[in-house]
Amino acid sequence: MSPVHGKIKKEILIGVLVILALISILINLFDSKVKRTVTVEAGIGALNVSDFIKNKKNSGMFVIDLSENDLSTPGIYDVEIQVGKKVYSSKVEVEDTIAPTGKAINHEIWADERMGAEEFVQNVTDATDVNICFAEEPDFNKIGSQKVLIILEDTSGNKTQLEALLSIKKDTESPVIIGVQDQTVYVGTKISYRQGVTVTDNRDENIDLKIDSSGVNPKKIGSYEVVYSAVDSAGNTTTETATINVIERPVNIVTEEELNELADRVLANIFKEDMTDIDRLWAIYRWTRTHIVYTGGSDKTNWIKEAARGIQNGRGDCFTYYATSRALLTRAGFGNMVVFRDTDSSFHAWNLVRVGDDWYHFDTTPSRRGHYYICFLRTDEEVLEYSEWCKEYFKFDQTLYPETPLEPLEHPRNL
């Protein structure tokens, strides 16, 4: 056989084999009982084998299945399905044509604050990961309201646009310094400048209180000015002043250190180890109210003197009850401040005490005859309601003191 004839014979053989292969593919294709490709939406969760079988009269089962995670990622995946005794190959094409969904959230912020696009959206849902961005960066320096457009785009390029409202306000309100009062102290004694003084602000939670007492000389008799100041994050400033009167110490007067010793002895007798803060406050309240007898007189220029008098002699008026309560509350670790009645009719003083983050009224003075009342951890609303029954008893300037909670504190209050 010549080389030419051999070459022709080889090419014919190759052609025949190719034709046979094509015929086999076509036979398998037309003979297959399953579809060649099935298209599903990303995030379908699970495949249904009946979607792959051509004749619905036939039944089958997956030989190779896909996990739920696979079906959330667009792409083409191989699937093998057994129908009867024969296994067929198919493909599943996962596509993502559905845009993300979400709910726009309106926001109100202060000037100079910033927010990310994701903070304007909640409940974002999509089969794939979603990128959240602004259609255009908001102007965070513009006071007032403006529309904000947020774009949600998934990994397949499907997009959703949401619209939210951004309101920007300027902080022009200064901090409020509460509890600044004039003090009278003795020469050489320690001055408690921060006792009962707090700072609140409409925006900032923790405001630094600065106290300028550089002009006070506690070793020399005289009247001195101390300046309290606070600045919030917006630069709003508040100042308050108080007068410190330094006087000669009378003979046999009680010092603050001696008063602390007296108060500590009382607390040691009325406190128990398993007491809660409310229990401890109630113990102080009961002891002070029942130990002191109201006599209608006190030295209102010196709370330390009156507190010692209340503990040692058990005599005095409302100022004595307040001063004694102050000494015991302070030594027990409870923040407190004095409240004065805001009326020209008569003098009255009582305590505000801090329990956790809240303030409550704490008045150990026995109530007026015929108007029995236990003012133990009362709210503003409660004492003002009592003042309608017992006229102006707890009338006070609410702007000078921290607000109490709205809800009353549950307590038996039985002496």
Secondary structure, 3 states (H helix, E strand, C coil): CCHHHHHHHHHHHHHHHHHHHHHHHHHHHHHCCECCEEEEECCCCCCCHHHCECCCCCCEEEEECCCCCHHHCCEEEEEEEEECCEEEEEEEEEECCCCCEEEECCEEEECCCCCCHHHHEEEEECCCCEEEEECCCCCCCCCEEEEEEEEEEECCCCEEEEEEEEEEECCCCCCEEECCCCEEEECCCCCCCCCCCEEECCCCCCCCEEEECCCCCCCCCEEEEEEEEEECCCCCEEEEEEEEEEECCCCCCCCHHHHHHHHHHHHHHHCCCCCCHHHHHHHHHHHHHHHCEECCCCCCCCHHHHHHHHHHCCEECHHHHHHHHHHHHHHCCCCEEEEECCCCCCCCEEEEEEECCEEEEEECCCCCCCCCCCEEEECHHHHHHHHHHCCCCCCCCHHHCCCCCCCCCCCCCCC
